[in-house]
Amino acid sequence: MRVFILLCLLALGNTKPYQPVNVMEFMKNYDIMMADAVDDDDDEEDDDDSDEDEGSEEEDENCPPGCHCSPRVVQCSDQGTQIKNTLSKIVLLDLQNNDITEINENDFKGLSKLYGLFLINNKISKIHPKAFKNMYNLRLLYLSYNLLTEIPANLPPNVIELRFHENKINRIQKDAFKGLRKLHVLELGANPLANSGIELGAFNGLSTLYIGIAEAKLNAIPKDFPSSITEMSLDYNKITKVEVEDFIRYKNLQRLGLAFNQIKFVENGSLVSIPNIREIHLDNNRLKKVPPGLNSLRYLQMIFLHGNKISSVGVNDFCPIGSSVKKNLYTAISLFANPVKYWDVQPAAFRCVTGRRGVQLGNFRKK
Ligand SMILES: *[C@@H]1O[C@H](CO)[C@@H](O)[C@H](O)[C@H]1NC(C)=O
C-alpha cells in the first residue's frame, strides 16, 4: 500500500473565529474511500515503498528538512509560508491559519496526487490563473476565510467541494465554474453578494447538489442555479418574497433554507414546483400566514415557521385534504414566537404529524 503523507504547516496564534478542518478526520475518510479502490493506477514510481506495512518506520528520506515525520503524518509547523513541494505523494495539504496572501503559478507544482487542499483562514486575495494547473486529482478545495473578491479562474476540473465562505466576493462572472462537472458542494456564504453581482450564466455547466449563499446581500431567490440542486441555503439574506417563478427550475430540491430573511409573502403555487422537498426553513421572517400549498407536499417532514407574524392556523394548512396521501408524516412543525392564539388552533390541523414533540407551538416548548 502506498504511503500517504500529510503535510501540516499550521501556525498557531491567529484568533480569527473560524472552524478549522480536522484533517485527521479527512484522512480517515480518505482511507475508507480508497480502501476499496484497486491500486492499479500510475503507481510505478511508488514501487520502492510498496512493501511498507501499517505502522512500520517511515523512511526518513521522505521527511522534509525541519519537519517531523511519523508513518503517515508530516508535521512542518511554524515554517513560515513557503511551500516546499518535493513530495509528489501528498494527498492532503493543510495550510490553514497562515498568512498566505497570494497563490503563485508554481506554488503547488508537482503536487499531482493532491486530493484535498485546505487554505482556510489566510489572507489570500490573488490566485494565479494557472495555480491549479494539472491538479486532476484535487477533489476538495477549501478557500474560506480569505480575501478573494472573485472566483479564481481555471479551478481544478474534478473538484467535488469548493468552499469560499467569508471572503469578499461580490461578483460571480459568467461561466465561473464551467467544466466542473463533478462539483457537488459550492459554498459561497458570508460574501457581499447581491443578485446583481451574479451574472447570467454564472452557474453554467454545473450539476451541483448543494449551493450555499447564506449571510449575503440577496434580495430574491436566484433563478439561475443548476436545476440539479437538492439543497439551497439562503438564510440571513434580505429576501422579501417567494414567487411562483422562483422554484420552477428546482424540481429536485429537498432542503430549502430561507430563515432570517424579510419574507412577507409566499405566492400560492410556488411550493408546488418542489414536490420532493423534505425540509423548509422559513423561521424568523415576516410571514402573516402559513405559506399556501404546504398541504400538497407529500414528502415534507420539517417546516420551521417560528419567529414570524402568523396570527392564525387553518385546519388544512399543513395536512392534505380528503383522500390525498401524505408519504412522510411531519416530524417537526415550529410555530412558536408567532401571534397565534394557540387555543384557537384545531388539533386536527396537525393530524399528519408524528411524535409527541412534532409540533412546537408556544415558547415553553423549546427545541
Ligand atoms: C392556491 O391555489 C390552489 C390551486 O389553484 C387552490 O386550490 C387553493 O385554494 C389556493 N390557496 C389559497 C390560499 O389561495
The ligand as an SDF file (V2000), in Angstrom:
LIG
                    3D

 14 14  0  0  0  0  0  0  0  0999 V2000
  -53.8440   28.0360   -4.0300 C   0  0  0  0  0  0  0  0  0  0  0  0
  -54.0380   27.5030   -5.3050 O   0  0  0  0  0  0  0  0  0  0  0  0
  -54.7460   26.2780   -5.3200 C   0  0  0  0  0  0  0  0  0  0  0  0
  -54.7240   25.7300   -6.7250 C   0  0  0  0  0  0  0  0  0  0  0  0
  -55.0370   26.7200   -7.6610 O   0  0  0  0  0  0  0  0  0  0  0  0
  -56.1290   26.4710   -4.7670 C   0  0  0  0  0  0  0  0  0  0  0  0
  -56.8170   25.2400   -4.7580 O   0  0  0  0  0  0  0  0  0  0  0  0
  -56.0080   26.9980   -3.3590 C   0  0  0  0  0  0  0  0  0  0  0  0
  -57.2810   27.2850   -2.8270 O   0  0  0  0  0  0  0  0  0  0  0  0
  -55.1390   28.2590   -3.3130 C   0  0  0  0  0  0  0  0  0  0  0  0
  -54.8860   28.6090   -1.9210 N   0  0  0  0  0  0  0  0  0  0  0  0
  -55.0010   29.8450   -1.4790 C   0  0  0  0  0  0  0  0  0  0  0  0
  -54.6760   30.0300   -0.0420 C   0  0  0  0  0  0  0  0  0  0  0  0
  -55.3120   30.7750   -2.1620 O   0  0  0  0  0  0  0  0  0  0  0  0
  1  2  1  0
  1 10  1  0
  2  3  1  0
  3  4  1  0
  3  6  1  0
  4  5  1  0
  6  7  1  0
  6  8  1  0
  8  9  1  0
  8 10  1  0
 10 11  1  0
 11 12  1  0
 12 13  1  0
 12 14  2  0
M  END
$$$$
